[in-house]
Amino acid sequence: MRLNADKNTRLDKFLSEKLNVSRNQIENLIKNSLVKVNNKTVKKGGVKLKSGDEIFIEKPEIKTSEKKEVNFEIPVLYEDEDLLVINKPPGIVVHPAPSYKEATLVDWLREKGYRLSNIAGEERYGIVHRIDKETSGALVIAKNNKTHEFLANQLKDKSMGRYYLMLLNEPLKETKCVDAPIARNPKNRIKMAVVKGGKEAKTLFVPVFKNLTAAKLYTGRTHQIRVHLNKIGRYILGDTTYGKKEQSTPRVMLHAKEIYFTHPNGKKLSIIAPLFDDFKNLIQGYEYEENNSLRDIFVPYERMCKQPQP
């Protein structure tokens, strides 16, 4: 691909605008020696272009994962030209891995034709954040590179967030803010733990009905909810990693009920993900309103768990 600079500007900025991709993708091209300016391979994205300079981009080899047959459907909660929000069912893995042989969310996105630019040589499907295999609920997917970068920045600055519902082994007696750093468990590498010197982590837990509990994350650490529950002597039903090893509950009863963020057009969105039947069957006696926002539950307690600075 050949382009000519039409103004004096930085190389990475020029290519990002012309190709409609993120600067990270441009940096990957440059790192792999795939970009030349006036027939000279460049090493840095900050190279200053002059109007008329010729830029040549060599097409990278696209790394693709093995295609798997998809035998499930995923409910779409919201969709427009820039993004979609899905309600991930339990039991579906988000990203493929060499050791996992079943179809994943990525395979579903591929089958449906959702795919971002692969100019940097990688398959990209717009997945901004992830949730565990057994966890269900709201997940936002970007349809283009600019939206992906826009949403990823909100994830970093904490302006994007989720409210969770879960079923605990025992009810919480009161609202709790757990502020405790998380890192890899030094005694068990497959688990995370509260570790001095770990990454800052903060979670607000609010009792809803009996053992039905809501949570708001102020940070996004691996297994954060499960680790913080462990610290206060609770665990999620079905969680055999942080709870009892022998349980009859078929999966971890954790659901990302609501996701909020700002759309690239500036509109504030809050999307609610209905519970799946396996969860609803375990909260009989509670008058569950499918479309009620959880936001109001947390308002009286926000002062207990102030947002950390990014």
MARVEXPA-308866 format. One line per 8 residues: number of its first residue (from 1); their letters; for each residue x, y, z of N, C-alpha, C. Coordinates in Angstrom, 3 decimals. Atoms other than C-alpha are relative to their C-alpha. Example, Ala and Ser with C-alpha at 12.3 -4.5 7.8 and 13.67 -1.06 7.14 Angstrom:
1 = AS = 0.890 -1.190 0.000 12.300 -4.500 7.800 0.900 1.200 0.000 | -0.820 -1.190 -0.060 13.670 -1.060 7.140 -0.770 1.090 0.730 .
REM end
This chain:
1 = MRLNADKN = 0.844 -1.194 0.000 0.000 0.000 0.000 0.879 1.243 0.000 | -0.775 -1.249 0.077 1.350 3.416 -0.987 -0.885 1.197 0.321 | 0.689 -1.237 -0.352 0.299 6.751 0.471 0.961 1.163 -0.140 | -0.815 -1.211 0.041 1.536 10.300 0.033 -0.472 0.973 1.073 | 0.337 -0.965 -1.049 1.670 12.723 2.946 -0.533 1.275 -0.627 | 0.594 -1.229 0.537 -0.566 15.727 2.301 0.213 1.193 0.928 | -0.303 -1.092 -0.931 0.757 17.782 5.242 1.187 -0.403 0.867 | -1.082 0.292 -0.935 3.573 18.045 7.759 -0.615 -0.515 1.305 .
9 = TRLDKFLS = 0.592 0.603 -1.192 2.704 15.692 10.632 0.815 -1.207 0.432 | -0.655 1.233 -0.453 3.825 12.659 12.638 -0.468 -1.178 -0.850 | 0.321 1.182 0.791 3.925 9.344 10.797 -1.141 -0.807 0.616 | 1.031 0.836 -0.617 1.816 7.403 13.333 -1.371 0.669 -0.026 | 1.270 -0.734 0.045 -0.841 10.111 13.472 -0.587 -0.018 -1.413 | 0.441 -0.020 1.401 -1.022 10.335 9.675 -0.594 -1.349 -0.402 | 0.476 1.323 0.391 -1.382 6.576 9.192 -1.254 -0.403 0.775 | 1.183 0.313 -0.799 -3.890 6.219 12.041 -1.248 0.645 -0.599 .
17 = EKLNVSRN = 1.137 -0.722 0.584 -6.138 8.837 10.429 -0.355 -0.543 -1.384 | 0.250 0.448 1.365 -5.741 7.580 6.861 -0.558 -1.414 -0.059 | 0.401 1.404 0.026 -6.234 3.905 7.664 -1.126 -0.324 0.973 | 1.077 0.164 -0.978 -8.817 4.412 10.438 0.281 -1.154 0.959 | -0.393 1.007 -0.984 -6.924 2.231 12.909 0.677 0.710 1.169 | -0.620 -0.600 -1.175 -5.423 2.804 16.343 1.503 0.184 -0.201 | -1.450 -0.200 0.077 -1.876 4.065 16.871 0.754 -1.242 0.462 | -0.645 1.246 -0.431 -1.095 0.786 18.631 0.219 -0.937 -1.175 .
25 = QIENLIKN = -0.148 0.835 1.184 -1.713 -1.056 15.372 1.110 0.534 -0.911 | -1.050 -0.607 0.818 0.520 1.394 13.526 1.367 -0.313 0.605 | -1.268 0.309 -0.675 3.248 0.856 16.126 0.422 -1.443 -0.246 | -0.319 1.399 0.287 3.014 -2.903 15.540 0.559 -0.168 -1.403 | -0.523 0.041 1.372 3.539 -2.383 11.809 1.438 0.505 -0.039 | -1.339 -0.596 -0.021 6.555 -0.171 12.471 0.982 -0.921 0.709 | -0.858 0.906 -0.766 7.965 -2.595 15.059 0.445 -1.188 -0.852 | -0.303 1.143 0.860 7.831 -5.358 12.432 0.647 0.400 -1.324 .
33 = SLVKVNNK = -0.735 -0.514 1.180 9.714 -3.187 9.880 -0.828 -0.069 -1.279 | 0.896 0.080 1.148 6.709 -3.022 7.556 -0.364 1.368 -0.569 | 0.309 -1.357 0.473 6.656 0.762 7.042 1.273 0.686 -0.487 | -1.123 -0.751 0.565 8.967 2.765 4.785 -0.451 1.415 -0.340 | 0.238 -1.379 0.428 9.162 6.508 4.199 1.110 0.363 -0.973 | -0.968 -0.318 1.075 10.829 7.511 0.939 1.042 -1.120 -0.138 | -0.809 1.214 0.192 12.156 3.927 0.601 0.932 -0.337 1.158 | -0.815 0.313 -1.169 13.751 3.914 4.071 -0.896 -0.548 1.115 .
41 = TVKKGGVK = 0.777 0.608 -1.082 12.443 1.581 6.790 0.091 0.865 1.256 | 0.021 -0.851 -1.192 11.355 3.583 9.824 -0.094 -0.863 1.258 | -0.042 0.733 -1.269 11.806 2.495 13.453 -0.902 0.610 1.067 | 0.802 -0.693 -1.005 9.646 5.043 15.306 -1.214 0.671 -0.627 | 1.223 -0.627 0.500 6.107 6.316 14.907 0.047 1.510 0.024 | -0.092 -1.454 -0.124 7.191 9.837 15.826 0.745 0.685 -1.125 | -0.707 -0.596 1.147 9.014 10.361 12.514 -0.845 1.132 -0.582 | 0.707 -1.159 0.555 8.096 13.788 11.102 -0.097 -0.119 -1.515 .
49 = LKSGDEIF = 0.239 0.034 1.442 6.542 13.682 7.639 -0.064 1.404 -0.556 | 0.165 -1.246 0.730 6.738 16.458 5.098 -0.992 -0.237 -1.132 | 0.971 0.128 1.076 4.032 17.098 2.548 0.696 -0.515 -1.257 | -0.587 0.590 1.194 4.763 14.915 -0.479 0.811 -1.248 0.272 | -0.741 1.220 -0.325 6.667 12.196 1.378 -0.817 -1.226 -0.412 | 0.659 1.237 0.413 5.889 8.706 0.078 0.144 -1.050 1.093 | 0.009 1.033 -1.032 4.879 6.059 2.610 -0.432 -1.310 -0.637 | 0.329 1.329 0.511 4.893 2.365 1.722 -0.231 -0.935 1.183 .
57 = IEKPEIKT = 0.330 0.947 -1.060 3.195 -0.232 3.957 -0.070 -1.396 -0.595 | 0.015 1.386 0.454 3.964 -3.900 3.408 -1.094 -0.754 0.733 | 1.110 0.732 -0.598 0.967 -6.162 4.030 0.539 -1.154 0.821 | -0.500 1.094 -0.844 1.666 -8.470 6.988 -0.763 -1.292 -0.239 | 0.685 1.278 0.046 0.807 -12.139 7.103 -1.043 -0.035 1.120 | 1.077 0.010 -0.991 -2.541 -12.511 8.852 0.021 -1.308 0.786 | 0.021 1.172 -0.882 -2.466 -14.855 11.845 -1.455 -0.326 0.339 | 1.385 0.381 -0.257 -5.754 -16.704 12.007 -0.064 -1.267 0.846 .
65 = SEKKEVNF = 0.193 1.184 -0.820 -7.006 -19.222 14.525 -0.898 -0.990 -0.741 | 0.795 1.045 0.643 -8.645 -22.489 13.553 -1.490 0.282 0.185 | 1.436 -0.261 -0.054 -12.312 -22.055 12.690 -0.729 -1.200 0.592 | 0.759 1.073 -0.645 -14.703 -24.060 14.877 -1.491 0.168 -0.284 | 1.445 -0.040 0.239 -18.346 -24.966 14.349 -0.711 0.592 1.212 | 0.737 -0.674 -1.072 -20.671 -22.733 16.376 -1.402 -0.592 0.085 | 1.318 0.625 -0.173 -23.735 -24.490 17.798 -0.816 0.695 1.086 | 0.758 -0.768 -0.999 -25.057 -21.736 20.062 -0.324 1.377 -0.558 .
73 = EIPVLYED = 0.346 -1.382 0.344 -26.699 -18.335 19.791 0.234 0.882 1.223 | -0.238 -0.959 -1.079 -25.970 -15.247 21.855 -0.972 1.165 -0.150 | 0.941 -1.118 0.088 -28.659 -12.648 22.657 0.720 1.341 -0.175 | -0.527 -1.352 0.211 -27.881 -9.166 21.317 -0.945 0.978 0.692 | 0.808 -0.934 -0.789 -29.095 -6.462 23.728 -0.092 1.377 -0.637 | -0.040 -1.321 0.636 -28.104 -3.392 21.715 0.950 -0.082 -1.183 | -0.900 -0.015 1.143 -26.588 -2.771 18.301 -0.220 1.251 -0.843 | 0.054 -1.072 0.990 -25.758 0.144 16.016 1.237 -0.141 -0.887 .
81 = EDLLVINK = -1.099 0.121 0.964 -23.124 0.886 13.367 1.373 -0.049 0.665 | -1.293 -0.055 -0.670 -20.357 1.310 15.964 0.266 -1.146 0.971 | -0.226 0.995 -1.049 -20.908 -1.385 18.588 -1.230 -0.869 0.218 | 1.124 0.788 -0.471 -23.073 -4.108 20.015 0.273 -0.435 1.425 | -0.097 0.515 -1.358 -23.773 -5.292 23.546 -0.740 -1.331 0.024 | 0.593 1.327 -0.029 -24.433 -8.993 24.070 -0.251 -0.440 1.438 | 0.230 0.634 -1.293 -25.737 -11.095 26.949 0.645 -1.382 -0.080 | -0.739 1.256 0.141 -23.113 -13.851 27.189 -0.613 -1.080 0.883 .
89 = PPGIVVHP = 0.507 1.108 -0.820 -24.630 -17.153 28.299 1.133 -0.647 0.797 | -1.038 0.729 -0.745 -22.786 -19.202 30.936 0.525 -1.157 -0.840 | -0.575 1.154 0.688 -20.423 -21.873 29.643 0.708 0.318 -1.296 | -0.671 -0.391 1.242 -19.021 -19.891 26.715 1.277 0.771 0.328 | -1.290 -0.660 -0.181 -15.352 -18.913 26.648 0.087 1.184 -0.963 | -0.079 -1.194 0.838 -14.591 -15.435 25.301 1.077 -0.143 -1.069 | -1.122 0.088 0.935 -11.147 -15.940 23.708 0.459 -1.444 -0.179 | -0.517 1.359 0.202 -9.791 -19.129 22.092 1.367 -0.176 0.640 .
97 = APSYKEAT = -1.309 0.355 -0.562 -6.800 -20.904 23.623 0.388 -1.363 -0.560 | -0.443 1.280 0.568 -4.671 -23.819 22.378 -0.586 -1.217 0.704 | 0.491 1.146 -0.767 -5.976 -26.074 25.146 -1.524 -0.148 -0.044 | 1.468 0.027 0.017 -9.671 -25.247 24.522 -0.485 -0.334 -1.405 | 0.366 0.522 1.313 -11.276 -27.188 21.662 -1.397 0.415 -0.470 | 1.373 -0.370 0.373 -14.857 -25.850 21.726 -0.049 1.399 -0.627 | 0.204 -1.329 0.580 -16.257 -22.820 19.896 -0.071 1.055 1.099 | -0.041 -1.097 -0.960 -15.801 -19.479 21.674 -0.824 1.181 -0.510 .
105 = LVDWLREK = 0.671 -1.222 0.432 -17.342 -16.030 21.539 0.648 0.552 -1.271 | -0.699 -0.460 1.203 -14.678 -15.113 18.975 -0.508 -0.758 -1.232 | 0.517 0.782 1.129 -15.932 -17.965 16.730 -1.399 0.482 -0.395 | 1.345 -0.518 0.285 -19.481 -16.635 17.049 0.085 1.344 -0.725 | -0.168 -1.306 0.640 -18.349 -13.104 16.150 0.498 -0.168 -1.437 | -0.514 0.269 1.351 -16.423 -14.478 13.171 -1.115 -0.484 -0.915 | 1.100 0.536 0.811 -19.461 -16.412 11.954 -1.008 1.079 -0.378 | 0.965 -1.071 0.248 -21.656 -13.314 12.248 0.584 1.145 -0.828 .
113 = GYRLSNIA = -0.618 -1.031 0.846 -19.153 -11.209 10.281 0.492 1.219 0.745 | -0.533 -1.116 -0.776 -18.016 -8.941 13.138 1.517 -0.132 0.073 | -1.459 0.092 0.020 -14.347 -8.249 12.549 0.592 1.384 -0.219 | -0.670 -1.286 0.146 -12.075 -5.244 12.965 1.113 -0.095 -1.028 | -1.117 -0.032 0.923 -9.222 -4.173 10.719 1.111 -0.928 0.479 | -1.131 0.864 -0.356 -6.373 -6.680 10.608 1.289 0.507 -0.638 | -1.147 -0.574 0.684 -3.854 -4.287 9.133 1.316 -0.322 0.706 | -1.233 0.302 -0.743 -1.348 -5.119 11.892 0.318 -1.488 -0.005 .
121 = GEERYGIV = -0.307 1.413 0.130 -1.524 -8.814 11.035 -0.640 -0.888 1.039 | 0.652 0.787 -1.040 -3.763 -9.974 13.878 -1.506 -0.021 -0.222 | 1.458 0.046 -0.012 -7.346 -11.178 13.991 -0.489 0.845 1.159 | 0.515 -0.841 -1.068 -9.286 -8.605 15.976 -1.519 0.037 -0.124 | 1.453 0.111 0.040 -12.953 -8.930 16.922 -0.704 0.976 0.933 | 0.658 -1.069 -0.734 -13.627 -5.835 18.986 -0.322 -0.271 1.441 | 0.284 0.324 -1.403 -13.676 -7.495 22.407 0.820 0.916 0.902 | -0.665 -1.014 -0.819 -12.871 -4.667 24.824 0.343 -0.548 1.386 .
129 = HRIDKETS = -0.208 0.577 -1.329 -13.184 -6.625 28.089 -0.525 -1.415 -0.035 | 0.449 1.388 0.010 -13.918 -10.198 29.079 -0.641 -0.377 1.334 | 0.494 0.599 -1.229 -15.797 -12.272 31.618 0.280 -1.502 -0.074 | -0.379 1.403 -0.059 -15.055 -15.812 32.759 -1.027 -0.907 -0.678 | 0.843 0.977 0.690 -16.492 -18.905 31.090 -1.344 -0.195 0.687 | 1.242 0.327 -0.707 -19.073 -19.654 33.790 -0.821 1.228 0.364 | 0.724 -1.245 -0.284 -20.014 -16.003 34.352 -0.826 0.387 -1.217 | 0.876 -0.445 1.084 -22.905 -14.660 32.293 -0.152 1.518 0.060 .
137 = GALVIAKN = 0.353 -1.410 -0.058 -24.005 -11.174 31.347 0.542 0.890 -1.095 | -0.230 -1.030 1.008 -23.311 -7.946 29.512 1.468 0.118 -0.401 | -1.335 -0.142 0.564 -20.306 -7.603 27.232 -0.128 0.913 -1.219 | 0.080 -0.931 1.126 -19.655 -4.743 24.785 1.056 -0.368 -1.041 | -0.874 0.346 1.125 -18.114 -5.381 21.347 0.073 1.198 -0.945 | -0.177 -1.107 0.942 -16.644 -2.662 19.098 -0.031 -0.530 -1.428 | 0.089 0.416 1.398 -17.385 -2.838 15.367 1.079 0.620 -0.878 | -1.064 -0.613 0.782 -14.563 -0.594 14.217 1.134 0.413 0.933 .
145 = NKTHEFLA = -1.197 -0.261 -0.790 -11.093 0.373 15.362 -0.112 1.250 0.863 | 0.125 -1.248 -0.767 -11.941 3.898 16.459 -0.870 -0.208 1.236 | 0.875 0.290 -1.134 -14.786 2.657 18.667 0.719 -0.873 1.017 | -0.748 0.887 -0.899 -12.537 -0.061 20.086 0.944 0.820 0.881 | -0.940 -0.832 -0.758 -9.932 2.514 21.115 -0.748 0.913 0.970 | 0.806 -0.902 -0.820 -12.625 4.869 22.459 -0.504 -0.721 1.256 | 0.516 0.768 -1.130 -14.139 2.158 24.670 1.126 -0.491 0.911 | -1.138 0.477 -0.799 -10.756 0.785 25.770 0.507 1.102 0.927 .
153 = NQLKDKSM = -0.428 -1.126 -0.841 -9.852 4.252 27.067 -0.932 0.191 1.189 | 0.946 -0.109 -1.117 -13.037 4.310 29.167 0.235 -1.105 1.027 | -0.319 1.098 -0.917 -12.086 0.951 30.627 1.193 0.387 0.869 | -1.201 -0.412 -0.735 -8.726 2.426 31.629 -0.300 1.090 1.023 | 0.241 -1.117 -0.920 -10.104 5.616 33.188 -1.194 -0.230 0.929 | 1.076 0.429 -0.911 -12.936 3.732 34.990 -1.350 0.649 -0.278 | 1.303 -0.583 0.307 -15.738 5.618 33.239 -0.956 -1.031 -0.603 | 0.837 1.142 0.363 -16.998 2.284 31.867 -0.051 -0.939 1.204 .
161 = GRYYLMLL = 0.087 0.898 -1.156 -18.315 -0.106 34.495 -1.166 -0.958 -0.115 | 1.075 0.986 -0.023 -20.603 -3.009 35.334 -0.505 -0.204 1.422 | 0.609 0.422 -1.254 -23.003 -3.957 38.103 -0.286 -1.496 -0.108 | 0.151 1.453 -0.004 -23.103 -7.633 39.050 -1.050 -0.444 1.010 | 0.840 0.715 -0.964 -25.625 -9.922 40.711 0.627 -1.368 0.232 | -0.571 1.307 -0.329 -24.527 -13.085 42.511 -0.787 -0.638 1.133 | 0.607 0.755 -1.094 -25.796 -15.778 44.845 1.115 -0.527 0.892 | -1.061 0.367 -0.924 -23.650 -16.301 47.938 -0.375 -1.222 0.839 .
169 = NEPLKETK = 0.227 1.149 -0.884 -23.247 -19.285 50.233 -0.729 0.414 1.275 | 0.698 -0.562 -1.154 -24.430 -17.071 53.118 -0.313 1.464 -0.287 | 0.328 -1.409 0.238 -26.216 -13.706 53.074 1.008 0.942 0.663 | -0.772 -1.057 -0.656 -24.223 -10.557 53.786 -0.923 0.708 0.986 | 0.814 -0.677 -1.008 -25.443 -8.844 56.945 -0.094 1.490 -0.245 | -0.011 -1.438 0.249 -24.534 -5.373 55.737 0.818 0.304 -1.248 | -0.789 -0.458 1.148 -23.100 -3.394 52.828 1.470 0.106 0.382 | -1.431 -0.029 -0.285 -19.334 -3.706 52.596 0.783 0.529 -1.196 .
177 = CVDAPIAR = -0.983 -0.400 1.003 -16.595 -1.917 50.683 1.298 -0.729 0.329 | -1.258 0.727 -0.196 -13.591 -4.202 50.279 1.081 0.690 -0.832 | -1.110 -0.709 0.635 -10.417 -2.266 49.517 1.274 -0.767 0.354 | -1.135 0.883 -0.302 -7.589 -4.809 49.269 0.724 -0.353 -1.292 | -0.777 0.231 1.232 -4.761 -5.256 46.716 -0.004 -1.475 -0.399 | 0.081 1.365 0.536 -4.836 -8.322 44.463 1.223 -0.308 -0.875 | -1.098 0.488 0.840 -2.007 -10.339 42.902 -0.138 -1.513 -0.116 | -0.001 1.452 0.130 -1.268 -13.911 41.874 0.252 -0.630 1.369 .
185 = NPKNRIKM = -0.170 0.701 -1.276 -1.612 -16.296 44.834 1.381 -0.672 0.039 | -1.352 0.562 -0.031 1.974 -17.146 45.829 0.036 -1.501 0.291 | 0.037 1.427 -0.334 0.875 -20.610 47.020 -0.751 -0.839 -1.032 | 0.779 0.712 1.017 -1.383 -21.492 44.075 -0.113 0.898 -1.229 | -0.119 -0.902 1.144 -0.612 -19.976 40.679 -1.264 0.098 -0.848 | 1.229 -0.103 0.792 -4.057 -20.690 39.218 -1.022 0.916 0.670 | 0.916 -0.857 -0.731 -5.680 -18.459 41.834 0.618 1.387 0.234 | -0.430 -1.322 -0.430 -5.511 -14.785 42.742 -0.258 0.101 1.504 .
193 = AVVKGGKE = 0.170 -0.148 -1.447 -5.365 -13.519 46.329 0.237 1.447 0.404 | -0.353 -1.297 -0.579 -5.225 -10.424 48.512 1.468 -0.101 0.430 | -1.443 0.062 -0.221 -1.476 -9.764 48.545 0.541 1.407 0.228 | -0.622 -1.295 -0.259 0.418 -6.882 50.103 0.913 0.369 -1.165 | -0.795 -0.427 1.135 1.972 -4.865 47.286 -0.621 -0.360 -1.342 | 0.695 0.326 1.243 -0.512 -6.214 44.720 -0.653 1.237 -0.614 | 0.664 -1.110 0.674 -2.578 -4.067 42.365 -1.231 0.436 0.790 | 1.141 -0.547 -0.726 -5.155 -1.772 43.937 -1.293 -0.617 -0.508 .
201 = AKTLFVPV = 1.279 0.597 0.358 -8.610 -3.351 43.986 -1.057 0.419 1.010 | 1.061 -0.502 -0.872 -11.889 -2.060 45.348 -1.353 -0.469 -0.527 | 1.315 0.521 0.367 -15.375 -3.634 45.340 -1.023 0.391 1.056 | 1.099 -0.331 -0.907 -18.677 -2.513 46.849 -1.061 -1.094 -0.102 | 1.011 1.053 -0.052 -21.067 -5.305 47.919 -1.235 0.509 0.744 | 1.255 -0.436 -0.617 -24.741 -4.556 48.676 -0.978 -1.173 0.047 | 1.005 1.067 -0.095 -27.204 -7.182 50.016 -1.295 0.431 -0.705 | 1.239 -0.304 0.714 -30.374 -7.400 47.889 -1.171 -0.766 0.609 .
209 = FKNLTAAK = 1.078 0.840 -0.534 -32.502 -10.337 49.099 0.592 -1.335 0.404 | -0.607 1.232 -0.511 -31.371 -13.211 51.316 1.455 -0.086 -0.477 | -1.399 0.122 0.441 -28.173 -14.483 49.644 0.255 0.620 -1.371 | -0.178 -0.744 1.255 -28.760 -12.462 46.432 0.694 1.320 0.310 | -0.847 -1.154 -0.312 -26.088 -9.755 46.421 0.433 0.700 -1.285 | -0.474 -0.787 1.140 -25.064 -6.943 44.067 1.409 0.504 0.288 | -1.361 -0.505 -0.155 -21.528 -5.718 43.436 0.321 1.002 -1.093 | -0.532 -0.959 0.959 -19.893 -2.762 41.773 1.525 -0.029 0.099 .
217 = LYTGRTHQ = -1.456 0.002 0.036 -16.256 -2.923 40.679 0.515 1.415 -0.222 | -0.652 -1.284 0.205 -14.096 0.173 41.030 1.360 -0.200 -0.673 | -1.196 0.378 0.743 -11.143 -1.648 39.476 -0.346 -1.289 -0.734 | 0.316 1.188 0.787 -10.934 -4.587 37.090 1.066 -1.063 0.070 | -1.027 1.035 -0.172 -8.605 -7.217 38.513 -0.581 -1.396 -0.278 | 0.406 1.377 0.248 -8.716 -10.899 37.602 -0.607 -0.614 1.264 | 0.713 0.667 -1.108 -11.239 -12.768 39.823 -0.263 0.946 1.176 | 0.084 -0.974 -1.091 -11.705 -9.547 41.819 -1.159 -0.268 0.951 .
225 = IRVHLNKI = 1.169 0.217 -0.857 -15.224 -10.237 43.096 0.205 -1.236 0.873 | -0.158 1.266 -0.709 -14.371 -13.807 44.082 1.078 0.100 1.085 | -1.076 -0.166 -0.980 -11.134 -12.835 45.844 -0.453 0.866 1.168 | 0.452 -0.889 -1.064 -12.757 -9.986 47.786 -1.086 -0.656 0.860 | 0.968 0.751 -0.796 -15.652 -12.222 48.835 0.718 -0.962 0.943 | -0.777 0.921 -0.820 -13.113 -14.735 50.107 0.566 0.696 1.231 | -0.577 -0.771 -1.109 -11.592 -12.011 52.267 -1.025 0.239 1.109 | 1.028 -0.263 -1.014 -14.940 -11.402 54.022 -0.782 -1.275 0.360 .
233 = GRYILGDT = 0.587 1.262 -0.422 -15.742 -15.099 54.461 -1.208 -0.468 -0.776 | 1.108 0.429 0.849 -18.146 -15.628 51.578 0.544 -0.532 -1.318 | -0.347 0.402 1.361 -18.106 -17.293 48.175 -1.272 -0.109 -0.821 | 1.141 0.092 0.909 -20.363 -17.484 45.130 -0.377 -1.456 -0.181 | 0.462 1.371 0.229 -22.487 -20.602 44.772 0.535 -0.509 -1.340 | -0.557 0.598 1.210 -20.884 -22.921 42.241 1.478 0.251 -0.195 | -1.421 -0.326 0.125 -17.411 -21.480 42.741 0.830 -1.002 0.798 | -0.798 1.018 -0.677 -15.220 -24.484 43.515 1.467 0.386 0.100 .
241 = TYGKKEQS = -1.389 -0.476 -0.089 -11.995 -22.493 43.095 0.224 0.770 1.293 | -0.128 -0.815 -1.210 -12.578 -20.031 45.943 -0.979 -0.417 1.095 | 0.951 0.486 -0.981 -15.390 -21.885 47.719 0.204 -1.481 0.269 | -0.091 1.435 -0.277 -16.155 -25.478 48.663 0.213 -0.785 -1.295 | -0.332 0.790 1.184 -14.803 -28.117 46.279 -1.200 -0.784 -0.513 | 1.157 0.802 0.402 -17.983 -30.203 46.291 -1.267 0.839 0.111 | 1.245 -0.763 0.008 -21.098 -28.295 45.238 -0.925 -0.534 -1.082 | 0.981 0.489 0.976 -24.304 -29.214 43.430 -0.372 1.064 -1.037 .
249 = TPRVMLHA = 0.316 -1.075 0.939 -24.703 -25.794 41.747 0.864 -0.171 -1.255 | -0.717 0.385 1.219 -23.739 -26.366 38.085 1.037 0.998 -0.517 | -0.978 -0.988 0.467 -21.831 -23.116 37.518 0.109 1.128 1.009 | -0.169 -1.157 -0.883 -20.580 -19.962 39.237 -1.173 0.954 -0.225 | 1.219 -0.805 0.139 -23.754 -17.958 39.895 0.326 1.490 0.098 | -0.414 -1.400 0.102 -22.368 -14.591 38.862 -0.447 0.526 -1.352 | 0.586 -0.552 1.222 -24.067 -12.351 36.297 0.287 1.500 -0.091 | -0.229 -1.427 0.252 -22.961 -9.005 34.832 -1.326 0.604 -0.465 .
257 = KEIYFTHP = 1.391 -0.407 0.248 -26.424 -7.444 35.066 -0.126 1.285 -0.819 | 0.139 -1.311 0.650 -25.734 -3.952 33.748 1.376 0.565 -0.344 | -1.251 -0.630 0.415 -23.007 -2.179 31.796 -0.291 1.436 -0.397 | 0.195 -1.406 0.352 -22.637 1.584 31.469 1.285 0.562 -0.595 | -1.140 -0.600 0.697 -20.373 3.634 29.194 -0.503 1.151 -0.864 | 0.345 -1.089 0.916 -20.297 6.605 26.833 0.221 -0.470 -1.434 | -0.080 0.352 1.423 -21.007 5.941 23.158 0.931 0.989 -0.707 | -0.835 -0.956 0.739 -18.571 7.493 20.627 -0.731 1.262 -0.441 .
265 = NGKKLSII = 0.764 -1.199 0.364 -21.403 9.887 19.711 -0.272 0.916 1.189 | 0.154 -0.827 -1.189 -21.336 11.239 23.283 -1.166 -0.384 0.896 | 1.170 0.388 -0.784 -24.528 9.567 24.491 0.394 -0.988 1.100 | -0.222 0.919 -1.119 -24.475 7.867 27.911 -0.939 -1.194 -0.151 | 0.806 1.204 0.137 -25.665 4.270 27.655 0.109 -0.861 1.255 | 0.018 0.980 -1.085 -26.681 1.815 30.366 -0.875 -1.154 -0.481 | 0.697 1.137 0.591 -27.636 -1.634 29.064 -0.165 -1.101 1.045 | 0.317 1.034 -0.988 -29.359 -4.255 31.226 -0.065 -1.365 -0.671 .
273 = APLFDDFK = -0.035 1.373 0.521 -28.730 -7.971 30.642 -0.906 -0.880 0.855 | 0.902 0.872 -0.784 -31.623 -10.252 31.728 0.728 -1.236 0.531 | -0.556 1.221 -0.568 -30.796 -13.203 33.972 -0.385 -1.207 -0.851 | 0.330 1.257 0.665 -30.649 -16.667 32.445 -0.794 -0.874 0.972 | 0.943 0.802 -0.800 -33.082 -19.334 33.663 0.657 -0.698 1.181 | -0.635 0.729 -1.101 -30.548 -21.231 35.772 0.177 0.887 1.223 | -0.145 -0.959 -1.097 -30.037 -18.096 37.867 -1.379 0.337 0.580 | 1.342 -0.376 -0.458 -33.704 -17.083 38.029 -0.658 -1.104 0.821 .
281 = NLIQGYEY = 0.605 1.125 -0.731 -34.696 -20.554 39.230 0.472 -0.087 1.446 | -0.556 0.052 -1.351 -32.541 -20.042 42.336 -0.370 1.201 0.867 | 0.404 -1.166 -0.807 -34.113 -16.753 43.467 -1.518 0.063 0.142 | 1.441 0.045 -0.191 -37.688 -17.898 43.867 -0.373 0.654 1.332 | 0.421 -0.741 -1.186 -39.528 -15.728 46.355 0.395 1.458 -0.057 | -0.404 -1.392 0.175 -37.782 -12.576 45.227 -0.713 0.558 -1.227 | 0.724 -0.608 1.114 -39.883 -10.272 43.040 0.991 0.709 -0.912 | -1.048 -0.502 0.880 -37.253 -9.820 40.346 -0.588 0.771 -1.172 .
289 = EENNSLRD = 0.434 -0.826 1.122 -37.884 -6.975 37.913 1.095 -0.021 -1.059 | -0.992 0.257 1.053 -36.099 -7.865 34.665 0.752 1.244 -0.462 | -0.610 -1.187 0.605 -35.449 -4.317 33.459 0.383 1.085 0.997 | -0.377 -0.998 -1.000 -34.732 -2.542 36.736 1.512 0.199 0.034 | -1.422 -0.314 -0.115 -31.384 -0.765 36.942 0.471 -0.243 1.432 | -0.594 0.189 -1.329 -29.072 -1.647 39.829 0.646 1.279 0.526 | -0.730 -1.210 -0.367 -27.594 1.839 39.881 -0.511 0.630 1.288 | 0.577 -0.660 -1.174 -30.016 3.191 42.489 0.344 -0.710 1.305 .
297 = IFVPYERM = -0.363 0.757 -1.203 -29.067 0.411 44.917 1.304 0.507 0.601 | -1.341 -0.363 -0.457 -25.501 1.725 45.093 0.141 1.468 0.408 | -0.128 -1.445 -0.246 -26.115 5.494 45.289 0.193 0.339 1.485 | -0.170 -0.376 -1.425 -26.530 5.638 49.115 1.338 -0.420 0.601 | -1.218 0.565 -0.593 -23.264 3.748 49.633 1.282 0.398 -0.730 | -1.177 -0.352 0.801 -20.930 5.308 47.041 1.111 0.629 0.845 | -0.995 -0.683 -0.822 -19.218 7.387 49.743 0.899 -1.009 0.739 | -0.800 1.015 -0.697 -18.014 4.119 51.345 1.155 -0.487 -0.859 .
305 = CKQPQP = -0.943 0.618 0.912 -16.047 3.146 48.267 0.344 0.979 -1.120 | -0.286 -1.037 0.975 -14.713 6.216 46.518 0.817 -0.539 -1.169 | -0.690 0.426 1.217 -13.494 5.801 42.925 1.481 0.324 0.102 | -1.445 -0.303 -0.004 -9.678 5.422 42.789 0.388 0.813 -1.222 | -0.473 -0.789 1.129 -7.759 7.773 40.550 0.698 -0.905 -1.009 | -0.643 0.844 1.010 -6.680 6.227 37.196 1.489 0.261 -0.055 .
REM end
